[in-house]
């Protein structure tokens, strides 16, 4: 298997800086291709959110280059990979937290990381950036770690109330805000033709899942240029609907053979 990839990130219609960050890393091994795809959303309400998101991206990139080859060359287990992912993010959390305490500032970031190793994926999430898997249907692979999402799950508010709740952006956890961190990690199978999309909350607030599925059906994409034009179009659509946050979306289509 290989990957066709497209992404777009935009400051948006109101903010002066883009605190979102993303990572795309792929490698060819003796057993096949692997890829690491990440989106981060630096906290808009906290100072230096762009520093936090960039720190996580740099740390995860280094992990892919240095530690992941050893894992894939050994007789790894699913548990091993999940633990290594969690350990890396926890170390970055400690690094950002220490920096913030030393500089007397608050900073933090979400992370949604998709690691594809041959025919399996591993997904790590902290915060409210999302991951979707699209093939014959659209599946949301993550659960928003927000106060409003928790209230909705408990039945204390309705879906319509959740969309306009002023606490919509209040996170239950993020990287760099607290020593206590509980990454949510899941895994699943990857099939040829699967399309994965990672996005920050600025992307998904103003577009429905039905719209996403209609526009992002994997069969519609035969090359990366088509994917790029589509993701740019979606971001522009979100901006026209007056989304005020930074907006980032990253798409990966799993294909047979070499990427175009």
C-alpha positions, 0 to 999 in steps of 0.5 A: 500500500501507499498514500496519496496526500493533500492538506490545507491550513488557513489562518481564517477570517479573523485571527492574525496568526495560525496556531494550527500545525500539521505533520506528514511523514512516510517511509518505505520499509522491507514490509511495506510503507508506513505513515504518520499524519498529525494535526495540532491546534494550539490553544487560541485562548492561551498564549503562545499556542503556536509554540506548543503545537510546533513543539509537538510536531517537532517531537513527533517527527523526531520520534518517527525518524529515530524510534519508529524504525526500531519498532517496525524492525522488531517483532512489535505488538499493537500494545508496544506501538500504542505504548510508544506513542503515548510515551512520546506524547507524555514526554512532550507534555512534560517538556511544554509544561516545564517551559510554561512554568519556567516562563510563567506563561500558559500554552497548550495544544490538541493532537490527533495523530494517525499512524499507519503501519502496513494494514493497520492504523493507530490513532492517538487523540488529546483534545478536540481535533478529529479523525474520520475514516471514509470508504463506503460510509463516513466514520468518526474515529475520535470523540471530542474531549470537550466540556460540551461533548461530555454534557451532550453525552450525559444528556444534559444538553441537546445537539442543537444546544451544543452547536451554540454553547459558549463552552464549546471550545473548553477542553477537558485536556490538552498537551502542555496544560497539566501533568496529568495526561490521558491519551486516548488510543485506538486501532483498526484495519486499513483497506485499500481505498480508505480515505482518512481525514484529520482536521482541527475544530475550525474545519468541522464546526461549519460543515456537516458529516453528510456534506463531508461524505458527499464531497470526500468519497474516495472513489472521486479521487484519482490523484493528489491534485484532485484531493488538494483542490477539494480540501482547499474548496472545503476550507473556503466553504467553511470560511464563507460560513463565517468560521472564525478559528484557524482551519486545517484539514489533512487527507490521506488516501490509501492506495495500491502500489506507489503514490502518484 
